[in-house]
């Protein structure tokens, strides 16, 4: 039978492992958000260029 100090030790280990896992998940989510932000910037640039080309085409100017 485990004594009280063993149980406290195991509880401390479990809490430490849970904290580590939480930190890993937060870091992963932060990285995913940054990647999404970069992708959105690139997509916005492509949309801007496409819009400018369409406006030029609609005005009848050579692209």
C-alpha positions as CSV (number, residue, x, y, z in Angstrom):
1,X,0.0,0.0,0.0
2,X,1.3,3.4,-0.9
3,X,2.0,5.8,1.9
4,X,0.9,9.4,1.8
5,X,4.3,10.8,0.7
6,X,4.2,8.3,-2.3
7,X,0.8,9.5,-3.3
8,X,1.9,13.2,-3.0
9,X,4.9,12.4,-5.2
10,X,2.8,10.7,-7.8
11,X,0.3,13.6,-7.7
12,X,3.1,16.1,-8.2
13,X,4.5,14.1,-11.1
14,X,1.0,13.9,-12.8
15,X,0.6,17.7,-12.3
16,X,4.0,18.3,-13.8
17,X,3.3,16.1,-16.8
18,X,-0.1,17.8,-17.3
19,X,1.6,21.3,-17.2
20,X,4.2,20.1,-19.8
21,X,1.4,18.7,-22.1
22,X,-0.5,22.0,-21.8
23,X,2.6,24.0,-22.7
24,X,3.2,21.8,-25.7
25,X,-0.4,22.2,-26.9
26,X,-0.3,26.0,-26.4
27,X,2.9,26.2,-28.3
28,X,1.5,24.1,-31.2
29,X,-1.6,26.3,-31.3
30,X,0.5,29.4,-31.4
31,X,2.6,28.0,-34.3
32,X,-0.6,27.1,-36.2
33,X,-2.1,30.5,-35.7
34,X,1.1,32.2,-37.0
35,X,1.2,29.9,-40.0
36,X,-2.5,30.8,-40.7
37,X,-1.7,34.5,-40.4
38,X,1.1,34.2,-42.9
39,X,-1.1,32.3,-45.4
40,X,-3.8,34.9,-45.1
41,X,-1.3,37.7,-45.9
42,X,-0.2,35.8,-49.0
43,X,-3.8,35.2,-50.1
44,X,-4.6,38.8,-49.6
45,X,-1.7,39.8,-51.8
46,X,-2.8,37.5,-54.5
47,X,-6.4,38.9,-54.3
48,X,-5.1,42.4,-54.5
49,X,-3.1,41.7,-57.6
50,X,-6.0,39.9,-59.2
51,X,-8.3,42.9,-58.4
52,X,-5.8,45.3,-59.9
53,X,-5.5,43.2,-63.1
54,X,-9.3,43.0,-63.4
55,X,-9.7,46.7,-63.0
56,X,-7.0,47.2,-65.7
57,X,-8.8,44.8,-68.0
58,X,-12.2,46.4,-67.4
59,X,-10.7,49.8,-68.3
60,X,-9.5,48.3,-71.6
61,X,-5.8,48.8,-70.9
62,X,-3.3,46.2,-71.8
63,X,-2.2,44.1,-68.8
